[in-house]
Amino acid sequence: MSDDVLKTLEDKIDQLIALCAQLNLENQALKRENLGFQQERRDLIAKNDLARARVEATLQRLRSMEAAS
């Protein structure tokens, strides 16, 4: 192989290595972000369940009061 071909190949390999490193960093950041979203989702589901239970309890009390009157 000529020196020019080897130099071109070496440059492309260096670019691929740099791209791989960049993508690995981006992947790690996205994984951390995803973990945060998963935790936020769990928190919101818990809050929603609590709100639903409170609304159901309030409705039940209102029905009981209505039936008693």
N, CA, C and O of each residue as an XYZ file, in Angstrom:
276
protein
N       0.847     -1.181      0.000
C       0.000      0.000      0.000
C       0.888      1.238      0.000
O       1.988      1.252      0.553
N       0.374      2.250     -0.629
C       1.137      3.494     -0.670
C       0.971      4.247      0.641
O       0.055      3.986      1.421
N       1.871      5.176      0.859
C       1.817      5.974      2.083
C       0.533      6.789      2.162
O      -0.024      6.967      3.245
N       0.060      7.288      1.016
C      -1.174      8.082      1.003
C      -2.376      7.245      1.423
O      -3.221      7.705      2.191
N      -2.450      6.032      0.925
C      -3.562      5.142      1.274
C      -3.511      4.801      2.758
O      -4.536      4.804      3.438
N      -2.317      4.508      3.253
C      -2.174      4.195      4.675
C      -2.531      5.394      5.549
O      -3.180      5.242      6.584
N      -2.109      6.577      5.133
C      -2.423      7.790      5.889
C      -3.928      8.033      5.905
O      -4.488      8.385      6.943
N      -4.581      7.850      4.767
C      -6.032      8.019      4.690
C      -6.733      7.012      5.597
O      -7.662      7.361      6.325
N      -6.282      5.771      5.545
C      -6.862      4.725      6.387
C      -6.648      5.046      7.866
O      -7.561      4.884      8.677
N      -5.466      5.493      8.210
C      -5.167      5.855      9.594
C      -6.053      7.011     10.057
O      -6.554      6.996     11.182
N      -6.246      8.000      9.207
C      -7.112      9.131      9.547
C      -8.550      8.675      9.775
O      -9.213      9.120     10.712
N      -9.018      7.790      8.914
C     -10.392      7.292      9.061
C     -10.543      6.475     10.340
O     -11.568      6.557     11.016
N      -9.533      5.699     10.666
C      -9.577      4.913     11.899
C      -9.585      5.844     13.108
O     -10.321      5.613     14.067
N      -8.768      6.896     13.063
C      -8.754      7.872     14.155
C     -10.115      8.545     14.301
O     -10.583      8.772     15.416
N     -10.746      8.862     13.180
C     -12.077      9.469     13.220
C     -13.095      8.510     13.830
O     -13.952      8.916     14.615
N     -12.991      7.234     13.461
C     -13.906      6.235     14.025
C     -13.701      6.075     15.529
O     -14.664      5.929     16.281
N     -12.454      6.102     15.958
C     -12.157      5.996     17.392
C     -12.749      7.190     18.136
O     -13.347      7.032     19.201
N     -12.579      8.381     17.571
C     -13.132      9.583     18.200
C     -14.656      9.523     18.235
O     -15.271      9.873     19.242
N     -15.262      9.083     17.141
C     -16.717      8.967     17.093
C     -17.212      7.945     18.109
O     -18.224      8.163     18.775
N     -16.502      6.841     18.225
C     -16.880      5.801     19.188
C     -16.826      6.350     20.615
O     -17.730      6.100     21.413
N     -15.780      7.089     20.932
C     -15.656      7.681     22.267
C     -16.789      8.669     22.521
O     -17.375      8.686     23.603
N     -17.092      9.485     21.527
C     -18.175     10.466     21.659
C     -19.514      9.764     21.861
O     -20.309     10.165     22.712
N     -19.758      8.722     21.083
C     -21.020      7.995     21.201
C     -21.124      7.273     22.540
O     -22.212      7.171     23.107
N     -20.005      6.774     23.047
C     -20.021      6.138     24.367
C     -20.392      7.141     25.453
O     -21.178      6.829     26.347
N     -19.828      8.346     25.376
C     -20.180      9.386     26.349
C     -21.653      9.758     26.242
O     -22.345      9.906     27.249
N     -22.114      9.905     25.020
C     -23.524     10.246     24.811
C     -24.432      9.138     25.330
O     -25.469      9.408     25.937
N     -24.040      7.898     25.091
C     -24.825      6.753     25.556
C     -24.901      6.729     27.084
O     -25.963      6.470     27.650
N     -23.784      6.995     27.742
C     -23.779      7.033     29.204
C     -24.695      8.138     29.726
O     -25.435      7.941     30.690
N     -24.636      9.301     29.080
C     -25.495     10.416     29.497
C     -26.965     10.063     29.303
O     -27.797     10.365     30.159
N     -27.284      9.429     28.191
C     -28.673      9.047     27.922
C     -29.154      7.986     28.905
O     -30.314      8.002     29.316
N     -28.276      7.072     29.282
C     -28.648      6.061     30.274
C     -28.944      6.709     31.622
O     -29.909      6.344     32.292
N     -28.102      7.684     32.024
C     -28.368      8.388     33.286
C     -29.685      9.148     33.207
O     -30.478      9.133     34.148
N     -29.910      9.809     32.080
C     -31.155     10.557     31.898
C     -32.354      9.616     31.944
O     -33.385      9.941     32.533
N     -32.214      8.459     31.322
C     -33.294      7.479     31.309
C     -33.600      6.988     32.723
O     -34.763      6.817     33.087
N     -32.561      6.763     33.513
C     -32.786      6.354     34.904
C     -33.559      7.428     35.662
O     -34.441      7.120     36.464
N     -33.224      8.676     35.405
C     -33.953      9.775     36.038
C     -35.410      9.791     35.624
O     -36.296      9.999     36.454
N     -35.660      9.573     34.338
C     -37.044      9.540     33.850
C     -37.812      8.366     34.450
O     -38.991      8.493     34.780
N     -37.142      7.227     34.590
C     -37.803      6.067     35.186
C     -38.190      6.349     36.636
O     -39.279      5.984     37.079
N     -37.286      7.003     37.373
C     -37.593      7.343     38.767
C     -38.731      8.354     38.827
O     -39.631      8.237     39.658
N     -38.686      9.343     37.943
C     -39.757     10.345     37.901
C     -41.093      9.683     37.586
O     -42.117     10.043     38.166
N     -41.087      8.723     36.676
C     -42.316      8.003     36.320
C     -42.861      7.245     37.527
O     -44.060      7.278     37.804
N     -41.959      6.556     38.247
C     -42.404      5.828     39.444
C     -43.005      6.788     40.469
O     -44.030      6.492     41.083
N     -42.355      7.943     40.646
C     -42.871      8.933     41.598
C     -44.247      9.438     41.176
O     -45.148      9.572     42.005
N     -44.405      9.717     39.882
C     -45.693     10.221     39.394
C     -46.784      9.164     39.504
O     -47.928      9.488     39.823
N     -46.450      7.921     39.246
C     -47.430      6.840     39.396
C     -47.868      6.738     40.857
O     -49.053      6.573     41.144
N     -46.908      6.837     41.776
C     -47.240      6.766     43.205
C     -48.138      7.937     43.607
O     -49.110      7.751     44.339
N     -47.817      9.136     43.134
C     -48.653     10.299     43.444
C     -50.045     10.143     42.852
O     -51.037     10.498     43.487
N     -50.119      9.616     41.645
C     -51.410      9.401     40.993
C     -52.241      8.382     41.769
O     -53.443      8.571     41.960
N     -51.605      7.313     42.211
C     -52.314      6.302     42.999
C     -52.830      6.895     44.309
O     -53.953      6.613     44.727
N     -52.003      7.718     44.950
C     -52.419      8.358     46.197
C     -53.596      9.300     45.958
O     -54.560      9.303     46.723
N     -53.515     10.090     44.905
C     -54.611     11.016     44.584
C     -55.886     10.246     44.269
O     -56.970     10.640     44.699
N     -55.766      9.150     43.523
C     -56.930      8.334     43.185
C     -57.570      7.770     44.456
O     -58.793      7.774     44.597
N     -56.741      7.291     45.369
C     -57.261      6.730     46.617
C     -57.978      7.803     47.436
O     -59.024      7.543     48.031
N     -57.412      8.999     47.461
C     -58.053     10.086     48.217
C     -59.383     10.488     47.588
O     -60.361     10.723     48.298
N     -59.424     10.566     46.281
C     -60.675     10.918     45.593
C     -61.720      9.840     45.834
O     -62.879     10.150     46.109
N     -61.321      8.577     45.733
C     -62.263      7.485     45.973
C     -62.779      7.514     47.408
O     -63.963      7.278     47.647
N     -61.896      7.802     48.363
C     -62.319      7.879     49.764
C     -63.285      9.043     49.974
O     -64.269      8.918     50.703
N     -63.001     10.162     49.338
C     -63.888     11.326     49.450
C     -65.249     11.016     48.846
O     -66.279     11.346     49.433
N     -65.260     10.387     47.684
C     -66.528     10.013     47.054
C     -67.312      9.048     47.933
O     -68.532      9.159     48.052
N     -66.611      8.108     48.545
C     -67.282      7.148     49.421
C     -67.898      7.857     50.626
O     -69.019      7.545     51.028
N     -67.162      8.810     51.200
C     -67.714      9.570     52.337
C     -68.938     10.372     51.901
O     -69.930     10.437     52.627
N     -68.870     10.979     50.725
C     -70.016     11.744     50.225
C     -71.221     10.844     50.000
O     -72.349     11.226     50.311
N     -70.993      9.662     49.466
C     -72.101      8.720     49.256
C     -72.705      8.301     50.595
O     -73.923      8.191     50.736
N     -71.829      8.069     51.574
C     -72.313      7.681     52.905
C     -73.132      8.800     53.532
O     -74.177      8.555     54.135
N     -72.649     10.033     53.384
C     -73.378     11.180     53.936
C     -74.709     11.356     53.219
O     -75.717     11.678     53.849
N     -74.719     11.149     51.923
C     -75.949     11.297     51.146
C     -76.954     10.213     51.531
O     -78.150     10.481     51.646
N     -76.470      9.006     51.728
C     -77.354      7.908     52.105
C     -77.894      8.100     53.520
O     -79.017      7.691     53.816
N     -77.112      8.711     54.381
C     -77.528      8.917     55.769
C     -78.562     10.028     55.899
O     -79.298     10.072     56.885
N     -78.628     10.920     54.925
C     -79.564     12.046     55.059
C     -80.910     11.769     54.454
O     -81.792     12.626     54.494
